[in-house]
Amino acid sequence: MSVTISFTQVTPEQLDKAAADPDWAWDLLGELATTPPDGSLDKTWPGVEFLLERCDIYLDLLMDGVSIDDDGNLFAWDVDQVARTAGTLAATTWDQLAAHFDPAAMSAEKIYPSLHLWDHDDLDYLKFGYETLTTFFTTTAKAHAAALMCFTF
C-alpha cells in the first residue's frame, strides 16, 4: 500500500460544501478525478518536502490544510492558502531544490518511500512531483480556486 497525496481544484463554494459535508466531498472528488489540473503527487511528496526544507521553505503538504473529515484523509485549502502556496512555489526553481538533493541523507532520515535507498536516479522522480505541485497550485491560483487534498495510505 502506498502513502500518497493528491490535490483537486474546486470552487470556493464547493470547498464550503465539502467542509460541511465530507461524504459529499468524497463524491465530488470521484466526479473530478480526471479534471485538470492534475494534482496527484503520488509518493513524491515527502521527498519534495525534504528538498523544500533544505531551502528553508516549510510547506507541510499533509498538515497545512484544514482537516474536514474524521479520519484525517481530506483537507481543505482555501483560495488565499492556494495563492500563497503558488507564490512560494513560483519563487523556488527546481534547480534550487535539486542542489539540495542528498540521497544518503534522505535514506538515513528514512524519507518515504523508505523501502528503498534513495539514489541519483530518483532526482527525476522528485522533479516530476515538484513540477506537478507547482503547475497545480499556479493553475488553481490563477483560477481563483480552492483545493481539496486527499491523503491515502
N, C-alpha and C positions, 0 to 999 in steps of 0.2 A: 504494500500500500504506500502511496506517495503523500507527502505533505505539500500541498500546492496552494497558491493564491491566484485569484483572478479578479479582475475589475470589470464592471459593466457600467456603461454610461446610461444614466437615467435623467429624467427631468426633475427639477426641484419638487414638483407636485407628486411624481412617482416616489421620490425619496421620502416625502412626508407620509404618504400612504403606506409605504413599506415599513417605516418605523412604527406606525400604528398597528400594522397587521403583518407580522413576519411570514405567516403562511402565504399571504398574497404575494409577498416579496419573492418567495421561492418560486411561485408560479410565474411571476414576471421574469425572473432570471431564465427560466426554461423557454419562455417566449422570445427573449432577446439573445439567446445563446449564440447565434451566428450573426448578430447585427454588429457592424463596425462601430467604433474602433475595437480592435482585438486587445483585450487587457489580460490575456492569460500568460502569466509568468512561469507556469509550470513549477519546477523545483529550483528555478534560478534565484528566487527572492532572497534567501539567506546570503548567498554569495554576493549579490548586488548590494545588500545592506552592509556587508563586510567592507566592500570597496568604498562605499559612501562614507562609512565611519572613519576609514583611513584618511579621507579627505575632510574630516571634521564636519560632515553633514550627517545629522542624526534624523533619519527618516525611518520610522518603525512601521513598515508596511502592514504588519499584523495588528498593531495596537493603536495606531494613530486615528483610526476611525472610531465611531461610536457604535458599540455593540447593540444590535437591535433584536437579537434572539436569545433565548435562554441557554443555548449550547455554546455561544461564543463563536459561531461559524459565519455570521453575517454582520457586516459593519457598514455604517452609513458615512459617506464622505460628502459634506455639503459643498456648495458652489465655491465658497471662499476657500475652503481647505483644498479643493481641487486646483484652484487658481494659484494658491501659494505653492503647492507641490509642483505644479507645472513650471512656475518661475524658478524654483530651486533646481529642478532637473535641467531646464533650459540653460541655466548658468553653469552647468557642470558638463564638461565634454567627456566623451568616452575615453579620450587619451589621458585625461586627468585621473580617471578611475583606473585604467589599465596600468598606469605607472605604479599602482599600489598592489597589483596582483602578486600574491605571495603564496604559492601552492603549499609550501612547507608550513607556514603559519596557519593557513586555513585548515590543513589536515590536523595540525596539533590542537587547534581550537575546536575541532570536530564540527566545522561549519557544514550544515546539511547541504546536499546529501552526503553524510559522512560514512556511508557504507563503502566508499572507495577513497583512495588517497587522491587529492587534487593534483593535477599535473598541468603543464603548459598548454596542452590541447584543450583544456576546459575554458580558456580565455574566450574563445569564440562562443561557447555556450552562454557565458555570462554577458557577452556583448549583445547577443540576441535578447536576453532578458532585459537589459538596460534600455535597448532601443525600443522594445515593446512597451516598457513602462513609460518612457519619455514620450513616445508617439501617442499613447493612450491619454496621458494627462494633458499634453499640449492640445490635442484634438478636442478633448472634453472641455477644457477651459475655454477654448475659442468658441465653443457652442454654448457657453454659459450654463453648462450642465453640471449635474452632481454624479456621484458614483456609488455603486454598491460593491463591496469587496466580499468575496466568498473565500473562506478558508476551509479546505478539505484535507482530511487525513484518513 
